[in-house]
């Protein structure tokens, strides 16, 4: 499974990057195909991420690694040092450390204590530890201590983790391990440990392994 932040390390020491963390999609974006099985002689997939999906907002915790492949003989220590520092800079610039009125496009990490008033369509919050007041984009990970106050119809919270809160959901929560206070649309999977306080008329909990306190909509027990 590819993780934030993925890239390809080229034999000349440069990095192949795109607005995707799928190594396969990065190759597709650049029109690269491994037709003769010799791609590893030219480049290898790498990742720069916190161990165990830890503190995404603390770039000092991030570790450079080769993704599902051994380190090739041509990858020198100097190459790895350069790639690590370049990826560290990219990640550091994606961390939102001060309150923002709006995030418009791009991929971001919202640090603890920070409030983003609006995340627009096309915006991806890789990890939220603060508050996204109005989400029209995608919050990939709403982490412990993170709050999405209103997730609108175009908005998606891919994973609401234990300790995370989605206060009002008018869009989609794909996997809930935390708390959804009020659901008006879809919680695809309310996982073990997850709690939906109020599922209102028109709201659906498609697969429930957790708790739905008050239901006025539809809940499918598993």
C-alpha positions in Angstrom: 0.0 0.0 0.0 1.4 3.4 -1.0 1.6 6.1 1.6 2.1 9.8 2.0 4.6 10.9 0.7 5.5 8.6 -2.2 7.9 9.2 -5.1 10.3 7.4 -7.4 14.1 7.7 -6.9 15.8 7.9 -10.3 19.3 6.6 -11.1 20.6 10.1 -11.7 19.6 11.0 -8.1 16.5 13.1 -9.0 13.0 12.4 -7.8 9.8 11.7 -9.8 6.9 13.3 -8.0 3.2 14.0 -8.7 0.0 14.9 -6.8 -0.5 11.3 -6.0 0.8 8.8 -3.5 0.2 5.8 -5.8 3.5 4.8 -7.3 1.6 3.3 -10.3 -0.3 6.5 -10.9 2.9 8.6 -10.7 4.3 6.4 -13.6 1.0 6.8 -15.5 1.1 10.6 -15.1 4.6 10.7 -16.7 3.7 8.0 -19.4 6.2 5.5 -18.1 5.7 1.8 -18.7 7.9 -1.1 -17.5 7.7 -3.0 -20.8 10.8 -5.1 -20.4 11.0 -5.5 -16.7 14.1 -3.2 -16.4 12.5 -0.3 -14.6 14.4 -1.1 -11.4 17.6 -0.4 -13.3 16.4 3.2 -13.8 14.3 4.1 -10.8 12.8 2.6 -7.6 9.7 3.5 -5.5 10.4 5.3 -2.2 8.3 6.7 0.6 8.8 9.4 3.2 6.3 9.0 6.0 6.0 8.8 9.8 6.3 5.3 11.3 2.9 3.6 11.8 1.0 6.6 10.4 2.2 8.5 13.4 2.5 12.3 13.8 2.0 13.6 10.3 2.5 17.2 11.5 6.0 16.4 12.9 8.4 16.2 10.0 11.2 15.2 12.3 9.5 11.9 12.8 9.5 11.0 9.1 11.6 8.2 7.7 12.8 7.6 4.2 12.4 4.0 2.9 12.3 2.0 -0.2 8.8 0.7 -1.0 8.5 -3.1 -1.3 11.9 -3.3 -2.9 15.5 -3.6 -1.7 17.9 -0.7 -1.9 19.5 -0.9 -5.4 23.3 -0.9 -5.6 23.3 2.3 -7.5 21.5 4.2 -4.8 24.3 6.0 -3.0 24.2 7.5 0.5 24.4 11.0 -1.2 21.4 10.2 -3.3 19.4 9.1 -0.3 20.4 12.2 1.7 19.4 14.5 -1.1 16.0 12.7 -1.6 15.3 12.8 2.1 16.0 16.5 2.4 13.9 17.3 -0.7 11.0 15.3 0.6 11.3 16.8 4.0 11.0 20.3 2.5 8.0 19.3 0.5 6.2 17.8 3.5 7.2 20.8 5.7 5.6 23.2 3.3 2.4 21.2 3.4 1.9 21.5 7.1 -0.6 24.2 8.1 0.7 25.6 11.4 -1.4 28.8 11.6 -5.2 29.5 11.2 -6.4 29.8 7.6 -9.5 31.2 6.1 -9.4 28.8 3.2 -7.5 25.9 1.7 -8.0 25.8 -2.1 -6.7 22.8 -3.8 -3.5 21.0 -3.0 -2.7 18.5 -0.2 -2.2 19.6 3.4 -1.7 18.5 7.0 -3.5 20.5 9.6 -1.5 20.7 12.8 -3.0 20.6 16.4 -4.7 23.8 17.5 -5.1 25.1 14.0 -8.5 26.1 12.5 -9.2 26.0 8.8 -12.5 27.7 8.1 -13.1 26.2 4.7 -11.5 23.4 2.6 -12.8 23.7 -1.0 -13.7 21.0 -3.6 -10.4 19.4 -4.8 -8.6 20.1 -1.5 -7.1 17.0 0.2 -6.3 17.2 3.9 -3.9 14.2 4.3 -4.3 14.4 8.1 -6.3 16.7 10.4 -5.3 17.3 14.0 -7.0 20.6 14.3 -10.4 21.9 13.1 -11.8 22.0 9.6 -14.9 24.1 10.1 -16.4 23.5 6.6 -15.2 20.6 4.4 -16.1 20.5 0.7 -13.1 18.4 -0.2 -11.5 15.3 1.3 -10.2 14.7 4.8 -8.2 11.5 4.4 -7.5 11.0 8.1 -9.3 12.9 10.8 -6.9 12.0 13.7 -7.3 11.9 17.4 -8.1 15.5 18.6 -9.2 16.5 15.0 -12.6 17.9 14.3 -14.6 18.3 11.1 -17.4 20.6 12.1 -19.4 20.3 9.0 -18.8 17.8 6.2 -20.9 19.1 3.2 -22.5 17.1 0.4 -19.3 17.2 -1.8 -17.1 16.4 1.2 -15.6 13.1 2.2 -14.0 12.0 5.4 -12.2 8.8 4.4 -11.2 7.7 7.9 -12.4 9.3 11.1 -10.0 7.8 13.6 -10.5 7.1 17.3 -10.6 10.4 19.1 -11.7 12.2 16.0 -15.0 14.0 15.6 -17.3 14.7 12.7 -19.9 17.0 14.2 -22.3 17.3 11.3 -22.1 15.1 8.2 -24.0 16.0 5.0 -21.5 14.1 2.8 -19.7 10.8 3.3 -17.8 9.3 6.1 -16.2 6.1 4.7 -14.8 4.6 7.9 -15.7 5.8 11.4 -13.7 4.8 14.4 -14.4 8.0 16.3 -17.5 10.0 16.8 -20.1 11.3 14.3 -22.4 13.6 16.2 -25.1 14.1 13.6 -25.4 12.2 10.4 -27.7 13.4 7.6 -26.2 11.5 4.7 -23.9 8.4 4.7 -21.6 6.6 7.1 -20.4 3.7 5.0 -18.9 1.8 7.9 -19.3 2.6 11.5 -16.5 0.4 12.8 -15.9 -1.3 16.1 -15.4 1.5 18.7 -17.1 4.0 16.4 -20.2 6.0 17.6 -22.9 7.8 15.7 -24.8 9.9 18.2 -27.8 10.8 16.0 -28.6 9.3 12.6 -31.3 11.6 11.2 -34.0 11.1 8.6 -32.3 10.6 5.3 -29.1 9.4 7.0 -27.7 6.0 6.4 -25.2 3.9 8.4 -24.5 1.2 5.7 -22.5 -1.2 7.9 -22.7 -0.8 11.7 -20.1 -2.6 13.9 -20.2 0.1 16.6 -22.9 2.2 18.2 -25.8 4.3 16.9 -27.4 6.0 19.9 -30.4 7.5 18.2 -31.6 6.4 14.8 -34.2 8.2 12.6 -32.8 7.0 9.3 -31.4 3.6 8.1 -28.9 1.4 9.9 -27.7 -2.0 8.6 -26.4 -4.1 11.4 -23.6 -6.5 10.6 
